[in-house]
Amino acid sequence: MAKFKYVAKDHEGKTLTGVLESADRQDSIAELRKKDLIIISVSESLPGLKLSSLFFGGKKKIKLEDLVIFSRQLATMVDAGIPLVGALDILGEQMDNRTFGTVIINIRKDVETGSSLSEAIAKHKDVFSALFVNMVKAGESSGMLDEILDRLAAYLEKTNALQHKVKSALVYPAVVSGMALGITLLLLLKVIPVFKGIFEGFGAKLPTPTMILISISDFLQHYFIFGIMTVVGVAVFTARYIKTEKGRLKVDSILLRMPIFGILFRKVAISKFTRTLSTLIKSGVPILSALEIVGKTAGNKVVETAIDNVRSNVREGENIAEPLARSKIFPPMVTRMVSVGEQSGELEKMLSKIADFYDEQVDTAVSSLTSLIEPIIIAFLGIVIGTIVICMFLPIFKITSLVTG
């Protein structure tokens, strides 16, 4: 949402000024016309720099947990017979995340002026996904909005839990690896130069491993800033490359083929695909629309491309299982269970069972990954630091042996 400053005149010729918050300039103009005002100018109001935004980062991000709370509470209120406008008004006022509270109030204003709930939330694409909008639309058309919202909340809760599992699997090795890199750099940049000064006072030829380590330390000291700039440059280039269609496809393909993490990413993708498709079909969303939404929310370009191919084949008259099997992304167990679900007319139940199974598989994979990576990182850290320590003490051992000899 953006703020628009307006200047207008009423029927008495009085000049009015103010600020409206709306999706775009046309919405602001439409709102002013509803008030029978003569519009003179409407321009976007640029926000001033507030002290709170300097210290607290401005607007608070809307998290998946906020959407879960919103869906669950709105479902409860609609089921209790509270009018939709009143329910949205209550939720907008009591929402802890004030950014989200403002969004809900704007949705309430749109619903109050005649828009459906799905049309109102569709204006906030940065908050509500295509899946959310289409499920709400299906709930409105079927007269089961409360049930659909409750189902949507359950889906979002499971999606949120899945994301937390993956993050927990990735954060631990990232933190430990970062600490290992930091300790190694500290030794090379600060500790080894001290030993170098001591060794220079000996006047003796240093062992080859020690000389190599000192050379590495000297190189890092002279080119450390250049190295940091190179790393940042590579990171920026990689980030931009990933944003391209070709780059995203390449990176996602590499992620799925990674030796340790690839299995986890594949299981997460299968779980998300089956859970989302099951929820959409059960909510009454047409299969082609459901596959389109699932593709856009897949989170992996390789999986998204495979689902797009499945959708094209389904449009031409094929069932879902056959093109899924041809994609080589989904295991035989998944495609066979989908085939059985299609033949028995209970596809959404079969997809839900597959999702539950792969959720458990993700749990197991996360536990195995943590137990596997921890000793590998500790061993790597021990070898690196041990090698540095040995290289530093080799000259001392040599001098000691000469003195005692």
Summary of the structure (lengths in Angstrom):
residues: 405
radius of gyration: 29.8
end to end distance: 81.7
largest distance: 110.1
contacts: 1170
relative contact order: 0.07
helix: 76%
strand: 6%
